[in-house]
Structures are given as C-alpha cells and as structure tokens.
Amino acid sequence: MKKRMAFATLTVLLAGAMLAGCREPAEQAHDRPVPVPGKEGAASPSPTAPGIAPSAAAGTGWKQAPFLDGKGLPDVAQRLPKEPKLTNEMPPELLSYQIGSYGGTLRTARTDVNTDNTVFIIENEPLVNTPGLLGNEVTGNVLKSYIVSDDQKQFTFYMREGLKWSDGQPVTTEDVKFAVEDVLSNSELTPGGLPPWLKSAADSAGAPMKFEVIDDYTFKISFDKPYGGFLMQLAVQSWRGYNDLLKPKHYLQQFHAKYTPPEKLQPLIKEAGFQPGDWANLFHLKDIINTEITHPQAVGFPVLTPYMQVKAGDTVEFERNPYYFKVDAAGQQLPYIDKLRSSLVQNVEMVIMKLMSGEIDHSYEYVTIPKLPLLKEQEKKGGYTLYLTKLHRTANDIQLNLTYNDPVWRQVVQDVRFRKALNLALNKKEIVDTVFFGMAKPSPIQDTTFDLKEAARILDAMGMTKGADGFRIGPDGKRFTIPFEISSSNQDFIKLGQVVTEQWRLLGLDVTLKQIDSALWDTRNKANELKATIMFTPGPVQWSRQEWGQNIWAPLWDRWWNTGGREGEEPPAEAKAYLESIFELREVSLQQAEKKRDEIRANLGKNVWYFVHAEDIVLPVAVHSRIGNFSDKGWGIASNFAGEQWFFKP
C-alpha cells in the first residue's frame, strides 16, 4: 500500500513538470538553421552552401561575444574557418531554435574529483554529427563533409579550411596523420595496435584501415570489407569525440620521441615522475583524450571544443574557446554562454541542496525519479525547471551469465525454456511502478505476460522441481541458486534487484542479492566471475551505439567473436546468429540499419538472451529557468551535446 501511495503522490506532484516539459518557449522562435552538407554521397560543399549562415554568405561579417573584446585576438573572421559549421545539434522536430544572446556562467556540481558529466558531454565534439543522436542521418561537425563509396568501403573526409586549435594554430591533415601514424600506429604508445573500431567492420580480427592523405584538408580511410557503421563509430560510439583521429601535432610533438631528442625529453620525464626513458607515459599524460577534458592536466591543452579549461582544483573553470568553429543563423560565433564552473561537493545530497538553493544551473545524473517530489516543491525557490526527457538507453537490464564456468549453471541458463520461464515470472508492470514510479513502459521486446503458473509448469517440465525446503533443484539434485552481484554505481540497480529477487522467489527459486564496489564489479565481469547481475545496455534504445550487453550475459562468446576465435568459447548456432546480426549492424549503411536493428530486437525477444523489462524511461533534468535552447523532447543527453546553443534569457 505504501508503494502505491508513493507512486500516486509522485504522479500528482509531477503533473506540472510534465506539462512544463511539453510547453513551447514563450519567445518568438527563429527558423531552424539548415544542417551542414555532408550526408552520405554528398560532395564537399561550396562557400555559399546552406551550411553557411546567411549573413556571412552575403559578406556582412561574423559577430563575436563581448567577453572577447579587448583581449588582443585576431578579428573573428580570421578565427573562424572559411566555412564554419551552422549549428544543427538538435533537429527541428526536437527543438524550436532561438537565436541566443551572449554572456553568463553555467554553474554545475560534481561528486567526482576529475569528472563532471554535464561538462564532459557539452565538451564532446565528434568528427561528424548525427543530430539529436538519432542515427537517421550524419552531417559534418569538426570535419566539414564526407563522401562514402557505394560499397561502403571508402570514406573520404573534407576538413574545414582555416579551422584552428584554441591556441590559434591551424588544423590540417598533419594533425590527422600524426594521430594515425605517430600515435595509433606507434608500438610504444599503442602496443596493441589499432583498436577494433579502426579495423574492417569493427572486427578485432579484421584488416586494419588504410589511411591516405590527399591534401592539406582531405584524407581517406579505407577498409577491405563494407563498414557502413563507421560513420556512427565517429559520431556517437563510446562518446569518443574527435581526439582519437585528430590531435594537435604542434603541441604534442614536444613529448614524442620521433620529434624531440632524448636529452630534451628526459627532464620532462623526470618532472612527471616516470622512469628514465619512459617517454610513452609522458606523452599519454600530456595527450588529453576525450574523457580527460575535465581533468587538471587539461589546463592549457589545445582543443576544438566550445570551452577550454583555465583553472583546475575543487572549482574547475572553463572559458569560451575564441577559435570555436560553430555559428548560428545570425552569424554569431558560438557558444553563447561565456564560462562553465564546476564545483566539487561531498555527495549527491549536496548537489541536490545546491540545486534547490539556486547555486547550480544544470543537473541530470543526480536528479533521480525518487527525488522529484522534493525537487518539484523547491522548483520556484531554486530558480530551475524540471524537464522529463527520455533516457537514451535502458536503465537496468537483468543479465544471467550464460558462459559462467560451472557446468550445472550453464546447463540451466543456456536452456531457453529456463529464460522464458523467468521472463514470465517478471511482473513488469510492478517493476515500472516500483522502480520507475510509472515513468516508463514495459518493453515490447519480450513477452510482457506475467504468468507464474506457466513459468512453474515450464520449470517442472525441465525437471527443476521443488525440494523438501521449497526451493527448486538443479540437474545435480542440489538447490539451484541465482546469486545477483550488483554494482554500487547506480542505486536503481539495487532497487530492481530487490524487486526481481522477490518476484523470482515466488517461483521457488533461491535468489540472493549482494552489492559490490563498482571497481570490483568491473574486475569480476571482465574475469567472467559474475553469475547474475544488472546493467544497462544502449542497443535496444539507441541502436547506433551498437552495444547489446553481450560482454555481460556472454563474456566468453563475446570474446570469441571479437578475437576471431583466438580467445573465449565458440557460441552455439543460435547465439552465433545473434552476434552475427550485431556485427552486421556495423557493416550496413544508415538506410539498412533500422531493419537490422529490428532483426536484433526480434532475436532478443525470441531467445531472451537477457531481460529487457522497460523502455521509454524518463530522464529527469533540472535546468535554470532562464536557459534557452534546452529541448525537453527526445533524449535528455542529446540536449547536453548541444550545450554550446544554450543561453541565458534576459
């Protein structure tokens, strides 16, 4: 009864938030900027192509933020590339774009010393872009455009002539060549060779890509097999950004043994605390990769992101990049907001306190569904608006390890009848109401029927009858136990674990639940030591991420697939067909991807490789009420990717 009352109370309190989330902006909306050219098969755009802001194309000049006035910088026209990107991070159906005004500081809070996910996502700039992260088209971003061969094997990329790093140095194919030949292909810096995603169809056993520089602003990447998913690898996979294939050579070569003699490197190596001659670790320390953009060593590192870090410490500060390559339809150089400020706090409750007292302007990871009633009450006092956006992945799927090294366990869990019985024993409506307070829907991927009698009948037919103690026995005549070990990284994992434990115990199964440290969870998962766990997967929701949890519910099969059979174990035919479909999703073109995704979902439903119980999950986001160009439609994380478009309304 208490759960039902809590659910009802939350529903009433959030009615206003849901209405606010559906409301159009009060200000007059400007027409949506036209996406930059560069779709599949598109040629390099001309200077007057639709990707250029009308004012600049007509020769009336670009505009810069007053924050940059008087700083001794070159004129804004000299700081922008010849063909800047007209911002299109959110498609028109998800955002009624408004021409913004300059100024202000966006304040955030974090609980991790080196990581602020709000800032990380705002700062994430991929080489190419899929608006709204939807995966239905790919446009230019850091790169101006591209051409893909009909056989999906050759990718020709065109850079933005005049693009500059945040220190004003030019960006050319020399920076791409440095990343590919001097870093990724250097045995000391990358001892394992090229990562799988830079081999044919993202296959670790595939042939490495071929890289060719055509001129200062054009390069080609080729594969020996079709790799239609390569653009999605560049656009969204692993949120990798541009840094894998594009690095500031002018800055990093001073830490590279090919360009700097040992006698100059050694003092730097010693200062960094590494062993004599260990230039490789020095280089990695100085090379700020995508996930390190908020780390202290990022201060002074040349970037292409909207902001550059200027101060490290408990309070990390970023200022606008004066050489940022994007503009709006009025010819204004982005971003609109001048600064970002991230404050370190002790715990999640401190983040919530700061939000309710009006001390931060944006938060999404810490704004969980159970906290919404309190946050809704304090909305006006805190000066923020609660938006109920959509989660871009599943939240917490139930995963049994089908390759755990125990013959009895394998005999049971690899039997699809067992998995179907457990699926029937899941009351998905109760899960949605209890775990998500009704702010989700039961996933249609698998049968949503709740039928304990049929589930029990299936287990009885398998010979898993109940023993004298009331628990079902396995093929060895002993009690069969499902021991969940849950990562401490997400409290929703624990909540779901508690519900599932109760539901499956009704079937007569011995189900246990244990929370372990997230680092230990990672170690045990990689070592194939988890029998049962809970973890989210992007694939069922955001197909372009190409991740369907196979490294959790079948680590050894996944390893066999990714090493070409050199490691792991060969999966049975039906599992091999499923993994083949995931693999093919990386090969096909965008036009074919949706059909392939549907095939994967159908296979997952038929074979219940793991349990996907909910979709259309609400992701609450708290945003300062004066911030414009924040979209409440689509995936919440997609709006963060468009953070350079945010502005403070007067």
Buried (B, 14 or more C-beta within 10 A) or exposed (E): EEEEEBBEEBBEBBEEBBEBBEEEBEEEBBEBBBBBBBBBEBEBBEEEBBBBBBBBBEEEEBBBBEBBEEEEBEEBBEBBBEBBBBBBBBBBEBBBBBBBBBBBBBBBBBBEEBBBBBBBBBBBBBBBBBBBBBBEBBBBBBBBBBBBEEEBBBBBBBBBBBBBBBBEBBBBBEBBBBBBEBBBBBEEBEEEEBBBBBBBBBBBEBBBBEBEBEEEBBBBBBBBBBBBBBBBBBBBBBBBBBBBBBBBBBBBBEBBBEBBEEEEBBEBBEEBEBEEEBBBBBBBBBBBBBBBBBBEBBBEBBBBBBBBBBEBEEEBBBBBBBBBBBBBBBBBBBBBBBBBBBBBBEEBEBBBBBBBEBBBBBBBBBBBBBBBBEBBEBBEEBBBBBBBBBBBBBBBBBBBBBBBEEEEBBBBBBBEBBBBBBBBBBBBBBBBBBBBBBBBBBBEBBBBEBBBEEBBEBBBEBEBEBBEEEBBBBBEEEBBBBBBBBBBEBEBBBBBBBBBBBBBBEBBBBBBBEBBEBEEBEEBBEEBBBBBBBBBBBBBBBBBBBBBBBBBBBBBBBBBBBBEEEEBBEBEEEBBEBBEBBBBBBBBBBEBBEEBBEBBBEBBBBBBBBBBBBBBBBBBBBBBBBBBBBBBBBBBBBBBBBBBBBBBBE
